[in-house]
Amino acid sequence: MRNNTRALIFHILIIFITFAIAALINLSSSMRNLVYGNIFFKVIIVAVILVLYYNFGKLLSKRNAKSLDFFAGNLIILIGLIFFAFGFLGLGREIFSRSVGGSYWKFPLEFFLMPEVYAIKVLGINYNALSLLIASLLPGFIYGISIKISRAKLIRKNRARNRVKKKREEMWENHIINTIQKNFIIRL
């Protein structure tokens, strides 16, 4: 399975996890006021979403070309643009003035970009075309960083493993040479 498809599947999983987090927070008004009224909790919510993307990015393949690492979220961007076009055709410039979930035209876009839109709304960032563009680019960027770091760790592990293997081989060769020399000297 290609990284784009895996990234899309992980994105959909993150959508449901984010939806569950939002549902738990919004169960009671006191919890909602506590979480959404405190910048510390807002940052924690956004950090949880970023960590989810980063950790799911570790599960993507590292065998692809290094230059393609940051293209792991291309399907997310493409589907996000299609849903944006659908909403824009239906609402025009009103797409940004309506509240989140305020129209059937933009519901697919907001559901598909749920983690990003949720983070935008939690942090109080203006909901506009630029924020949506950055929101659709963010998963691919985080996946790319995760793949780069995971690949670097794998390379370091392989180098260390090869050094240990080479050292063992050298020790074994030296042991064999010493044994042969001792046996040869004893027989002479």
CYANA upper distance limits for C-alpha pairs under 8 A (distance plus 0.5 A):
  1 MET  CA      5 THR  CA      7.15
  1 MET  CA      6 ARG  CA      7.32
  2 ARG  CA      6 ARG  CA      6.87
  2 ARG  CA     61 SER  CA      8.33
  3 ASN  CA      7 ALA  CA      6.33
  3 ASN  CA     60 LEU  CA      6.35
  3 ASN  CA     61 SER  CA      6.77
  3 ASN  CA     72 ALA  CA      5.95
  4 ASN  CA      8 LEU  CA      6.66
  4 ASN  CA     71 PHE  CA      8.03
  4 ASN  CA     72 ALA  CA      5.30
  4 ASN  CA     73 GLY  CA      6.24
  4 ASN  CA     74 ASN  CA      6.80
  4 ASN  CA     75 LEU  CA      6.51
  5 THR  CA      9 ILE  CA      6.78
  5 THR  CA     75 LEU  CA      7.84
  6 ARG  CA     10 PHE  CA      6.63
  6 ARG  CA     60 LEU  CA      7.25
  7 ALA  CA     11 HIS  CA      6.49
  7 ALA  CA     57 GLY  CA      7.86
  7 ALA  CA     60 LEU  CA      7.74
  7 ALA  CA     72 ALA  CA      6.70
  7 ALA  CA     73 GLY  CA      6.47
  7 ALA  CA     76 ILE  CA      8.39
  7 ALA  CA    143 TYR  CA      8.25
  8 LEU  CA     12 ILE  CA      6.75
  8 LEU  CA     73 GLY  CA      7.53
  8 LEU  CA     75 LEU  CA      6.99
  8 LEU  CA     76 ILE  CA      6.57
  9 ILE  CA     13 LEU  CA      6.86
 10 PHE  CA     14 ILE  CA      6.66
 10 PHE  CA     53 TYR  CA      8.39
 10 PHE  CA     56 PHE  CA      6.88
 11 HIS  CA     15 ILE  CA      6.69
 11 HIS  CA     53 TYR  CA      8.10
 11 HIS  CA     76 ILE  CA      8.26
 11 HIS  CA    139 PRO  CA      8.31
 12 ILE  CA     16 PHE  CA      7.06
 12 ILE  CA    112 PHE  CA      8.16
 13 LEU  CA     17 ILE  CA      6.78
 14 ILE  CA     18 THR  CA      6.43
 14 ILE  CA     49 ILE  CA      8.15
 14 ILE  CA     52 LEU  CA      7.39
 14 ILE  CA     53 TYR  CA      7.93
 14 ILE  CA    115 PRO  CA      7.60
 15 ILE  CA     19 PHE  CA      6.57
 15 ILE  CA    111 PHE  CA      8.21
 15 ILE  CA    112 PHE  CA      7.69
 15 ILE  CA    113 LEU  CA      8.01
 15 ILE  CA    114 MET  CA      6.28
 15 ILE  CA    115 PRO  CA      6.30
 16 PHE  CA     20 ALA  CA      6.63
 17 ILE  CA     21 ILE  CA      6.75
 18 THR  CA     22 ALA  CA      6.62
 18 THR  CA     49 ILE  CA      7.73
 18 THR  CA    114 MET  CA      7.76
 18 THR  CA    115 PRO  CA      6.27
 19 PHE  CA     23 ALA  CA      6.53
 19 PHE  CA    114 MET  CA      7.96
 19 PHE  CA    115 PRO  CA      8.37
 20 ALA  CA     24 LEU  CA      6.64
 21 ILE  CA     25 ILE  CA      6.73
 22 ALA  CA     26 ASN  CA      6.56
 23 ALA  CA     27 LEU  CA      6.70
 25 ILE  CA     31 MET  CA      6.48
 25 ILE  CA     32 ARG  CA      6.14
 25 ILE  CA     35 VAL  CA      7.91
 26 ASN  CA     31 MET  CA      7.44
 26 ASN  CA     32 ARG  CA      5.87
 27 LEU  CA     31 MET  CA      7.92
 27 LEU  CA     32 ARG  CA      8.11
 28 SER  CA     32 ARG  CA      6.74
 29 SER  CA     33 ASN  CA      6.51
 30 SER  CA     34 LEU  CA      6.60
 31 MET  CA     35 VAL  CA      6.59
 32 ARG  CA     36 TYR  CA      6.28
 32 ARG  CA     37 GLY  CA      8.28
 33 ASN  CA     37 GLY  CA      5.82
 34 LEU  CA     38 ASN  CA      6.78
 35 VAL  CA     41 PHE  CA      5.78
 35 VAL  CA     42 LYS  CA      7.04
 36 TYR  CA     41 PHE  CA      7.56
 36 TYR  CA     42 LYS  CA      6.74
 36 TYR  CA    122 VAL  CA      7.24
 38 ASN  CA     42 LYS  CA      6.94
 39 ILE  CA     43 VAL  CA      6.65
 40 PHE  CA     44 ILE  CA      6.84
 41 PHE  CA     45 ILE  CA      6.73
 42 LYS  CA     46 VAL  CA      6.93
 42 LYS  CA    122 VAL  CA      6.63
 42 LYS  CA    123 LEU  CA      6.91
 43 VAL  CA     47 ALA  CA      6.47
 43 VAL  CA    123 LEU  CA      8.19
 44 ILE  CA     48 VAL  CA      6.58
 45 ILE  CA     49 ILE  CA      7.05
 45 ILE  CA    119 ALA  CA      8.03
 46 VAL  CA     50 LEU  CA      6.83
 46 VAL  CA    119 ALA  CA      6.10
 47 ALA  CA     51 VAL  CA      6.50
 48 VAL  CA     52 LEU  CA      6.61
 49 ILE  CA     53 TYR  CA      6.96
 49 ILE  CA    115 PRO  CA      7.19
 50 LEU  CA     54 TYR  CA      6.66
 50 LEU  CA    142 ILE  CA      8.10
 51 VAL  CA     55 ASN  CA      6.44
 52 LEU  CA     56 PHE  CA      6.54
 53 TYR  CA     57 GLY  CA      6.45
 53 TYR  CA    139 PRO  CA      7.06
 53 TYR  CA    142 ILE  CA      6.92
 53 TYR  CA    143 TYR  CA      7.08
 54 TYR  CA     58 LYS  CA      7.17
 54 TYR  CA    142 ILE  CA      6.33
 54 TYR  CA    143 TYR  CA      6.54
 54 TYR  CA    145 ILE  CA      8.23
 54 TYR  CA    146 SER  CA      5.98
 55 ASN  CA     59 LEU  CA      7.80
 55 ASN  CA    146 SER  CA      7.83
 56 PHE  CA     60 LEU  CA      7.79
 56 PHE  CA    143 TYR  CA      8.24
 57 GLY  CA    142 ILE  CA      7.87
 57 GLY  CA    143 TYR  CA      5.09
 57 GLY  CA    144 GLY  CA      7.98
 57 GLY  CA    146 SER  CA      5.82
 57 GLY  CA    147 ILE  CA      6.72
 58 LYS  CA    143 TYR  CA      8.19
 58 LYS  CA    146 SER  CA      6.18
 58 LYS  CA    147 ILE  CA      6.45
 58 LYS  CA    150 SER  CA      6.78
 60 LEU  CA    147 ILE  CA      7.42
 61 SER  CA    147 ILE  CA      8.18
 62 LYS  CA    147 ILE  CA      6.85
 62 LYS  CA    150 SER  CA      8.18
 62 LYS  CA    151 ARG  CA      6.52
 64 ASN  CA     68 LEU  CA      7.37
 64 ASN  CA     69 ASP  CA      8.09
 65 ALA  CA     69 ASP  CA      7.71
 66 LYS  CA    148 LYS  CA      8.28
 68 LEU  CA     72 ALA  CA      7.62
 69 ASP  CA    143 TYR  CA      8.04
 69 ASP  CA    144 GLY  CA      5.20
 69 ASP  CA    145 ILE  CA      8.29
 69 ASP  CA    147 ILE  CA      6.84
 69 ASP  CA    148 LYS  CA      7.48
 70 PHE  CA    140 GLY  CA      6.25
 70 PHE  CA    141 PHE  CA      6.12
 70 PHE  CA    143 TYR  CA      7.26
 70 PHE  CA    144 GLY  CA      4.59
 70 PHE  CA    145 ILE  CA      7.89
 71 PHE  CA    140 GLY  CA      6.68
 71 PHE  CA    141 PHE  CA      8.45
 71 PHE  CA    144 GLY  CA      7.68
 72 ALA  CA    140 GLY  CA      5.96
 72 ALA  CA    143 TYR  CA      7.00
 72 ALA  CA    144 GLY  CA      7.18
 73 GLY  CA     77 ILE  CA      6.97
 73 GLY  CA    137 LEU  CA      8.03
 73 GLY  CA    139 PRO  CA      6.63
 73 GLY  CA    140 GLY  CA      4.37
 73 GLY  CA    141 PHE  CA      8.08
 73 GLY  CA    143 TYR  CA      7.72
 74 ASN  CA     78 LEU  CA      6.62
 74 ASN  CA    140 GLY  CA      7.37
 75 LEU  CA     79 ILE  CA      6.47
 76 ILE  CA     80 GLY  CA      6.43
 76 ILE  CA    136 SER  CA      7.20
 76 ILE  CA    139 PRO  CA      8.28
 76 ILE  CA    140 GLY  CA      8.28
 77 ILE  CA     81 LEU  CA      6.61
 77 ILE  CA    136 SER  CA      5.76
 77 ILE  CA    137 LEU  CA      6.78
 78 LEU  CA     82 ILE  CA      6.76
 79 ILE  CA     83 PHE  CA      6.68
 80 GLY  CA     84 PHE  CA      6.54
 80 GLY  CA    109 LEU  CA      6.76
 80 GLY  CA    112 PHE  CA      7.49
 80 GLY  CA    113 LEU  CA      7.59
 80 GLY  CA    136 SER  CA      6.86
 81 LEU  CA     85 ALA  CA      6.57
 82 ILE  CA     86 PHE  CA      6.73
 83 PHE  CA     87 GLY  CA      6.70
 83 PHE  CA    106 LYS  CA      7.88
 83 PHE  CA    108 PRO  CA      6.60
 83 PHE  CA    109 LEU  CA      5.32
 84 PHE  CA     88 PHE  CA      6.44
 84 PHE  CA    106 LYS  CA      7.70
 84 PHE  CA    109 LEU  CA      6.35
 85 ALA  CA     89 LEU  CA      6.45
 86 PHE  CA     90 GLY  CA      6.89
 86 PHE  CA    105 TRP  CA      7.21
 86 PHE  CA    106 LYS  CA      7.91
 87 GLY  CA     91 LEU  CA      6.49
 87 GLY  CA     92 GLY  CA      8.02
 87 GLY  CA     95 ILE  CA      7.19
 87 GLY  CA    105 TRP  CA      5.07
 87 GLY  CA    106 LYS  CA      5.01
 87 GLY  CA    107 PHE  CA      8.44
 87 GLY  CA    109 LEU  CA      7.75
 88 PHE  CA     92 GLY  CA      5.13
 88 PHE  CA     93 ARG  CA      7.38
 88 PHE  CA     95 ILE  CA      6.73
 88 PHE  CA    105 TRP  CA      8.32
 88 PHE  CA    106 LYS  CA      8.28
 90 GLY  CA    105 TRP  CA      6.23
 91 LEU  CA     95 ILE  CA      5.92
 91 LEU  CA    105 TRP  CA      7.34
 93 ARG  CA     97 SER  CA      8.16
 94 GLU  CA     98 ARG  CA      6.77
 95 ILE  CA    106 LYS  CA      7.42
 96 PHE  CA    127 TYR  CA      6.74
 96 PHE  CA    128 ASN  CA      6.19
 96 PHE  CA    129 ALA  CA      8.30
 98 ARG  CA    102 GLY  CA      6.24
 98 ARG  CA    103 SER  CA      7.81
100 VAL  CA    107 PHE  CA      8.49
100 VAL  CA    110 GLU  CA      7.71
101 GLY  CA    106 LYS  CA      7.68
101 GLY  CA    107 PHE  CA      6.10
101 GLY  CA    110 GLU  CA      7.60
102 GLY  CA    106 LYS  CA      8.29
102 GLY  CA    107 PHE  CA      8.15
103 SER  CA    107 PHE  CA      6.66
104 TYR  CA    108 PRO  CA      8.16
106 LYS  CA    110 GLU  CA      6.77
107 PHE  CA    111 PHE  CA      6.41
108 PRO  CA    112 PHE  CA      6.47
109 LEU  CA    113 LEU  CA      6.58
110 GLU  CA    114 MET  CA      5.95
110 GLU  CA    117 VAL  CA      7.01
113 LEU  CA    117 VAL  CA      6.38
113 LEU  CA    135 ALA  CA      7.89
113 LEU  CA    136 SER  CA      7.56
114 MET  CA    118 TYR  CA      6.21
115 PRO  CA    119 ALA  CA      6.69
116 GLU  CA    120 ILE  CA      6.64
116 GLU  CA    135 ALA  CA      5.84
116 GLU  CA    136 SER  CA      8.12
117 VAL  CA    121 LYS  CA      6.64
117 VAL  CA    132 LEU  CA      8.12
117 VAL  CA    135 ALA  CA      7.78
118 TYR  CA    122 VAL  CA      6.49
119 ALA  CA    123 LEU  CA      6.52
120 ILE  CA    124 GLY  CA      6.57
120 ILE  CA    125 ILE  CA      5.71
120 ILE  CA    126 ASN  CA      7.89
120 ILE  CA    127 TYR  CA      7.59
120 ILE  CA    131 SER  CA      8.21
121 LYS  CA    125 ILE  CA      6.76
121 LYS  CA    126 ASN  CA      8.44
121 LYS  CA    127 TYR  CA      8.14
125 ILE  CA    131 SER  CA      8.35
126 ASN  CA    131 SER  CA      7.66
127 TYR  CA    131 SER  CA      6.59
127 TYR  CA    132 LEU  CA      7.72
128 ASN  CA    132 LEU  CA      6.80
129 ALA  CA    133 LEU  CA      6.57
130 LEU  CA    134 ILE  CA      6.67
131 SER  CA    135 ALA  CA      6.44
132 LEU  CA    136 SER  CA      6.65
133 LEU  CA    137 LEU  CA      6.80
134 ILE  CA    138 LEU  CA      6.45
135 ALA  CA    139 PRO  CA      8.10
137 LEU  CA    141 PHE  CA      6.90
138 LEU  CA    142 ILE  CA      6.66
139 PRO  CA    143 TYR  CA      6.51
140 GLY  CA    144 GLY  CA      6.52
141 PHE  CA    145 ILE  CA      6.82
142 ILE  CA    146 SER  CA      6.65
143 TYR  CA    147 ILE  CA      6.62
144 GLY  CA    148 LYS  CA      6.66
145 ILE  CA    149 ILE  CA      6.70
146 SER  CA    150 SER  CA      6.54
147 ILE  CA    151 ARG  CA      6.43
148 LYS  CA    152 ALA  CA      6.68
149 ILE  CA    153 LYS  CA      6.79
150 SER  CA    154 LEU  CA      6.74
151 ARG  CA    155 ILE  CA      6.67
152 ALA  CA    156 ARG  CA      6.73
153 LYS  CA    157 LYS  CA      6.68
154 LEU  CA    158 ASN  CA      6.60
155 ILE  CA    159 ARG  CA      6.62
156 ARG  CA    160 ALA  CA      6.66
157 LYS  CA    161 ARG  CA      6.52
158 ASN  CA    162 ASN  CA      6.51
159 ARG  CA    163 ARG  CA      6.65
160 ALA  CA    164 VAL  CA      6.76
161 ARG  CA    165 LYS  CA      6.57
162 ASN  CA    166 LYS  CA      6.46
163 ARG  CA    167 LYS  CA      6.55
164 VAL  CA    168 ARG  CA      6.65
165 LYS  CA    169 GLU  CA      6.70
166 LYS  CA    170 GLU  CA      6.67
167 LYS  CA    171 MET  CA      6.62
168 ARG  CA    172 TRP  CA      6.53
169 GLU  CA    173 GLU  CA      6.56
170 GLU  CA    174 ASN  CA      6.57
171 MET  CA    175 HIS  CA      6.58
172 TRP  CA    176 ILE  CA      6.68
173 GLU  CA    177 ILE  CA      6.62
174 ASN  CA    178 ASN  CA      6.52
175 HIS  CA    179 THR  CA      6.56
176 ILE  CA    180 ILE  CA      6.63
177 ILE  CA    181 GLN  CA      6.60
178 ASN  CA    182 LYS  CA      6.59
179 THR  CA    183 ASN  CA      6.65
180 ILE  CA    184 PHE  CA      6.46
181 GLN  CA    185 ILE  CA      6.55
182 LYS  CA    186 ILE  CA      6.59
183 ASN  CA    187 ARG  CA      6.78
184 PHE  CA    188 LEU  CA      6.90
